[in-house]
């Protein structure tokens, strides 16, 4: 007879590893299937940003914080667009998760906890934390306890196993196991009481990006296995995706080419707190779409996401190039000047009309946009911009193309407050759970970015599921630990 598992976990990343550890601690017989050749998933490339309220680290530094404060801050930042039940579950368990990592060897950066990192909206209380090696710092704290669980026989790890199907229970509407293809091409079936989808997101899938968001995948910053497998598996048994109308991405990077997906070669400094803008930002037609010195990064990113192609040009003239602080992050002015001679994303022209022709913008629109901006230098800018050091009027003129690229998978599988995958009528699919980036950022961040509210919930949800799936008592858990 085939072995029957208490828990089958699909994906050995942030959520899957935690679920395996805690389910095995509670006596579970756990099978962990991973398509890649190594464990860790996105922790290998993630910045590893975490946030938690009520941690031992905060107490040591005299910082008063509670899960309620954390909840209120997250909902403020996302303007109420996140799932309150999932945010509550995440913040309630975040401190225990973080302290568990610290007890396992995670050493937070000395600057922690902080209000934020400037790339997203800051918290009102210092609860933002990261390790010196980003996601790898977290993985290093998890690995010893995970491999101890494997050595004890509580967890069986099968690498190079890509799950291709969820098996249905013939006597119910639930899930009874999975089918997975190995490197030898053979498909094997594994039967289990519970199945947890922890496969990661879809940020490496051109097909999934087009289907969910209707736009190209401009650049891949995710692991190659982040191709939406978990979403497809859930949908095959009645689950559905939420959050497709949200598109959480950065404010743009410079790509190597228009052959998408392309590598990133740099980015302009668009954070006003780091460098005030001397240039204007215009859409593909040549019209401004955002207040360039808007202090809210969330607002800037959402304005860009509203553009159909989610791309824009940074436009300026020769005098601005000469007198302004360096535009490109980590580049010298000489490097920027040379790029206009040999790179497709950097365009130079003697006139605005020629610049429009070379970039595909509408010449009349661009000339009107620049003219209106120049007129407002000494008056009131129609976009509300206050930093306007110089008019754009002396050729040659320049344009730098920036593409908005996906940071994380925004959309994801819909689950209830117990992390059970549900159908569109809200009915849970028996024995099927999901955690991690397969849920998308929509559940815990909504239509915004709240610092640490993707990695920490993935860790916490994995821990909670590992404990709850086995349904042991707290006393038994304490004894096991």
C-alpha positions, -999 to 999 in steps of 0.1 A, spaced: 0 0 0 11 36 -7 23 55 24 -3 79 37 9 113 49 -6 135 76 5 166 57 17 170 21 34 203 16 40 216 -19 70 240 -19 100 242 4 101 279 6 93 305 34 59 291 44 65 254 35 96 250 56 79 265 87 49 243 82 70 212 79 89 220 111 59 227 133 37 199 119 65 174 126 69 188 161 33 179 167 39 144 157 29 148 120 41 126 93 51 152 67 60 149 30 76 180 15 78 182 -23 99 208 -40 103 213 -77 138 229 -74 170 212 -64 173 231 -31 152 244 -3 146 280 5 127 294 -25 126 332 -26 146 335 7 177 331 -15 170 364 -33 146 382 -9 156 413 11 141 394 40 121 424 53 101 415 84 78 434 108 64 423 142 49 440 172 57 430 208 90 413 201 118 407 226 140 430 205 115 459 209 113 453 246 151 454 250 151 488 233 121 502 253 97 503 223 61 498 232 41 481 205 12 458 202 -4 436 175 -33 461 174 -9 490 167 6 469 139 -29 460 125 -40 496 125 -8 507 108 -10 481 80 -47 490 74 -38 527 73 -10 522 48 -31 500 25 -62 522 29 -82 493 41 -77 472 10 -61 442 27 -80 412 41 -86 422 78 -88 385 89 -55 377 73 -38 408 86 -50 400 121 -38 364 119 -4 377 106 2 404 132 -11 383 161 16 357 154 44 378 141 62 384 174 63 347 182 76 339 148 103 366 149 114 356 184 116 320 173 139 330 145 161 350 168 163 321 192 174 300 162 203 323 154 189 352 134 209 384 142 189 415 132 208 444 118 220 468 145 197 495 131 167 474 139 139 479 146 132 508 123 102 527 111 109 515 75 134 517 47 122 547 27 112 525 -3 76 522 11 54 540 35 69 539 70 53 526 102 44 549 131 63 526 155 97 510 151 89 474 142 106 469 108 135 444 109 160 427 86 190 405 88 225 413 74 221 388 46 185 395 37 164 364 32 194 342 36 196 353 72 161 339 78 170 307 59 201 301 80 179 304 112 154 279 98 177 253 83 191 236 114 156 229 129 143 218 95 171 193 89 167 181 125 131 174 116 142 155 85 168 135 105 142 126 131 120 110 104 92 135 109 97 151 75 106 135 42 120 159 17 118 151 -20 136 176 -42 131 178 -80 94 169 -77 70 192 -96 34 187 -85 12 184 -115 -22 175 -101 -43 176 -69 -61 143 -63 -97 143 -54 -114 121 -28 -140 100 -45 -163 101 -16 -162 139 -9 -153 172 -26 -120 174 -8 -84 168 -18 -68 134 -10 -33 139 -23 -11 150 -51 6 137 -83 42 149 -89 66 144 -118 102 136 -109 134 143 -129 130 109 -145 98 120 -160 77 96 -140 45 108 -123 39 94 -88 9 98 -66 12 107 -29 -18 104 -6 -24 126 24 -49 138 49 -41 175 43 -24 193 14 -7 227 18 1 248 -13 32 268 -5 45 271 -41 54 308 -43 39 332 -68 39 339 -105 64 367 -109 85 346 -133 57 337 -157 50 358 -188 18 339 -194 5 343 -159 13 381 -159 -7 385 -192 -36 365 -179 -39 381 -144 -27 417 -151 -30 421 -188 6 434 -192 40 421 -201 65 407 -176 91 434 -182 117 419 -160 122 388 -139 134 393 -103 118 361 -90 130 325 -88 125 306 -120 99 283 -103 77 312 -95 54 305 -124 20 302 -108 18 264 -103 0 268 -70 -27 290 -85 -33 266 -113 -35 237 -89 -60 255 -66 -81 265 -96 -83 229 -109 -103 220 -78 -125 251 -76 -103 277 -60 -100 312 -75 -77 342 -77 -83 376 -61 -63 408 -65 -59 409 -102 -70 445 -103 -40 454 -80 -5 456 -94 20 463 -67 53 472 -84 82 496 -81 84 531 -96 105 519 -125 139 506 -135 160 508 -167 160 476 -187 188 462 -209 165 459 -239 129 458 -252 131 420 -255 109 412 -225 115 399 -200 148 418 -198 176 423 -173 177 454 -152 208 476 -157 199 505 -133 173 528 -120 168 566 -117 168 581 -83 131 591 -80 128 593 -42 125 630 -33 139 625 1 172 613 -15 172 635 -46 147 662 -55 136 659 -92 150 684 -117 133 665 -146 97 658 -155 81 623 -159 59 618 -189 39 589 -202 43 572 -236 23 601 -252 45 628 -237 21 639 -209 30 643 -172 11 617 -150 24 624 -115 37 651 -92 74 643 -95 82 654 -59 52 636 -44 65 624 -10 45 592 -9 62 564 -28 29 545 -27 11 573 -45 39 575 -71 38 538 -77 0 537 -80 0 566 -105 24 546 -127 4 515 -123 -26 534 -137 -8 539 -171 -18 512 -196 18 502 -204 33 510 -170 62 528 -186 74 564 -186 101 587 -198 122 610 -177 127 642 -197 153 670 -192 177 692 -211 214 698 -214 215 724 -187 198 701 -162 221 673 -171 251 695 -163 239 711 -131 217 686 -113 228 658 -89 235 624 -106 202 610 -120 211 573 -121 216 554 -89 253 545 -86 262 560 -119 285 589 -126 275 617 -150 300 604 -175 284 570 -174 250 586 -180 263 608 -208 279 577 -226 246 558 -223 229 583 -246 254 573 -273 249 535 -272 218 524 -253 182 521 -265 167 532 -232 186 565 -233 176 589 -261 191 622 -271 179 648 -296 185 684 -307 148 694 -303 117 682 -285 102 673 -318 131 650 -326 130 636 -291 93 628 -295 100 611 -329 128 590 -315 108 579 -284 74 574 -300 58 602 -280 34 627 -296 55 658 -306 27 683 -300 18 667 -266 54 667 -255 60 703 -265 28 714 -248 37 695 -216 72 710 -215 58 745 -223 32 743 -195 58 731 -170 81 760 -179 54 785 -175 47 772 -140 83 776 -129 76 810 -113 40 802 -105 19 773 -94 25 739 -110 -8 722 -122 4 689 -107 12 704 -74 50 701 -77 70 725 -55 106 717 -65 111 733 -99 147 745 -101 150 751 -138 130 752 -170 135 725 -197 144 747 -227 179 743 -240 188 714 -263 200 689 -266 171 672 -249 172 638 -232 148 610 -222 154 580 -201 129 551 -203 118 535 -170 96 504 -168 76 495 -138 85 459 -127 67 436 -104 81 433 -69 60 404 -57 29 385 -70 1 408 -61 -29 384 -68 -32 350 -53 -54 321 -41 -83 331 -20 -84 316 15 -105 320 46 -92 330 81 -81 295 87 -60 296 55 -83 270 38 -86 274 0 -122 285 -8 -145 284 -38 -162 315 -52 -192 309 -30 -169 309 1 -170 272 7 -137 257 19 -122 229 -2 -118 201 23 -82 194 33 -66 220 11 -47 250 26 -24 277 12 3 300 26 31 322 14 33 342 -18 8 319 -35 -17 340 -16 -3 371 -33 3 403 -14 -33 413 -17 -43 395 15 -19 411 39 -10 443 20 -39 450 -3 -33 477 -29 0 490 -13 32 479 3 35 475 40 70 468 52 75 432 62 40 421 55 48 394 29 78 376 44 66 376 80 30 365 72 45 336 51 66 325 80 38 330 105 11 313 84 34 283 79 40 281 116 3 284 124 -7 258 99 20 234 110 6 236 145 -31 237 137 -33 210 111 -22 184 136 -45 199 163 -24 189 193 -27 207 226 -5 236 236 9 214 264 19 187 239 36 214 217 55 227 246 68 192 254 77 187 218 97 219 217 
